Amino acid sequence: MKLVGISGALAGDKTSLAVNNVLVAAQLHDRTIQKELIDLREYEIEFSVGAALADYNDDTRAVVSKILSADFLVFGTPIYQASISGALKNLFDLLPENAFKYKVTGIVATGWSNNHFLVPEYQLKPILSYFKGLIPTGNVYIQNDSFNLESDEIINQTISERIQKLAEEMIYLQRGINNR
């Protein structure tokens, strides 16, 4: 199975690190899992204008192709102004309606304050559902003070445990879908 993680942040390292932690946890749980991190900072994704995918640049087509070919996915977003990142929303606008059918779609979000912990629940979950994604029960919200300021490593043990549980639940659910 191939697990693809998407970091929807265009600035900072926290979201990318959090998504990568889910990928690593999944591979530690099952060494046969192939993992790939798509960090949107490393690609020139064009702004969605409703055109056919073939009309977009190579980076845009490559990222969409990687997402569509994944067996399951984990999406990471920073929370800006009580919402998901514009870069991640733009990426969603490039995808076909059934992009996540029969795929588990996990959620990791990072934010400055605990005031925004429900943003993934009320904004990202409905989007993933629209694309027919199966959403695990254990999405992870990581407040900035859970990171080491110098290394950006997650230092909150509870958060690390929740990331591990998310990875395990995603694997369990995706295996169930694959074995139906």
Disulfide bonds with the S-S distance in Angstrom:
none
